[in-house]
Amino acid sequence: MRVDSHCHLDFPDFADDLDDVVERARSRGVGLMLTINTHVTRFDRVLAVAERFPEVYCTVGIHPHEAGTEPAIDPATLVRLAQHPKVVGFGETGLDYFYDKSPRDRQRDSFRAHIAAARQTGLPVVIHTRDADQDMADILVDEMGKGGFTGLIHCFSSGAQLAEIAVDLGLYLAISGIVTFKKADALQATVAGIPLDRLLVETDCPFLAPIPFRGKRNEPSYVAHTADKLAELKGMAAADLVAATTANFRRLFTKVPP
């Protein structure tokens, strides 16, 4: 069974054909999909999608792009919203210094609130990071020192140093369609060195469609192409890669029923 560990099925891109999108995923063996919250003020939309399909689960949280416009979030609110059986994690949250759509201090405060909720509940935190490797590493190390928490860096596209720090802290790394791109040599080299038991696969759809669909709308069924590339980089059979990454997902997202 394949897993798409990060998608955005509530986005308008899927408004007209969501049933077909989910059915195509099923037909490609995608048995679990995690649809990710980006605006806590729109959490009801994300939850509605998760409630609609038995193989879809969701998170609750605020994307770093929205940290400056969404209401400041506190761990207690996140914990309360995560009591729903379909909510299995927090985020996506983190730091994005590439676009800087929100003040960096608001991003950092929001990120730490999500980590606190993860620590209190034992649920994982889904982390976004771009052009913020040093601050990301510093916060992860600092927060882990306050007490353990679980989580993953989604759509991992940073270098080997952050990958090593994350793995040393017990976090997972989710790989998107970027790894299939022709100019992704550096990322491919980094991914090849990441321990298999710390890898997940995702689409981040509707964005970042893998080769051969690059430039088109991405969807969960395309996670198969990313998994195939990852298997190639790890020098293993595709079926074994799928089995390992699915087991990793279940080990991390323990609230998802067996």
C-alpha positions, 0 to 999 in steps of 0.5 A, a space after each residue: 500500500 502506498 501513502 501520500 504523506 502530504 497533500 492539500 485536497 481542500 484546495 480549490 484545484 480539486 473542487 470539481 473532481 475530488 472524487 475522481 482524484 481520490 479514486 485514481 489514487 485508490 486505483 494506483 494503490 494509494 491507501 492512505 492520504 494525509 491532507 494538510 491544514 495551512 490556515 487554522 481559520 479554514 480547518 473545517 474545510 480540511 476536516 470535511 475532506 478527511 471525514 468524507 473519505 475513509 483513507 484520508 486523514 488530516 492535520 491542524 495548523 498554520 503554514 509559515 506563510 500565514 503566520 502573520 495573518 492568521 490568529 496567533 495560535 497557542 498549544 492549547 487550541 491546537 491540542 483541542 482541535 486535534 482531539 477529533 479522530 481524523 486529526 493525526 498531527 500538527 502543521 504544516 508549520 515552520 520557517 520560510 525565509 525565501 518568500 518571507 510572506 510573514 514576519 520571521 518572529 511570528 513564524 518562529 513563535 507559531 512554529 514553537 507553539 505547534 511543537 509544544 502541542 506535539 510534545 503534549 500529545 505525542 502527535 507528530 508535527 509536519 515541518 516546512 522549511 525553506 532558506 532557513 536551515 540554520 534557524 530551523 536547526 537551532 529551533 529543533 535542537 532547542 525545542 528537543 532539549 525541552 522534551 522529546 517530540 516527533 515529526 517530519 520535515 516535509 518536501 525535503 529539499 535542504 542539504 545534507 547538514 540539516 538532514 543529518 541534524 533532523 535524523 539525529 533528533 529522531 525526525 523523518 524526512 518526506 520526499 516530494 516530486 522535486 527529487 525526480 527533476 533533471 537538475 535535482 542532483 544535489 538533492 538526489 545525492 542527499 536523499 541517497 544517504 538518508 537512512 531508509 527508516 527515516 524516509 516518507 514519500 509525498 506529493 505536496 499536491 496540487 504542487 510539484 508534480 513529478 516527472 513525467 507530469 511536471 508543470 501539470 496539476 499534481 495529485 496523490 496517484 502521482 506519488 508512485 513516480 516519486 517512490 519509483 525514483 526514490 527506490 532507484 536512488 536507494 538501489 532497491 526494488 520499488 515494492 520494498 521501498 513502498 513497504 518501508 516508507 509505509 511502515 515509517 508513516 505508520 510508525 510516525 502517525 500512530 493515531 492512524 488506525 491499522 
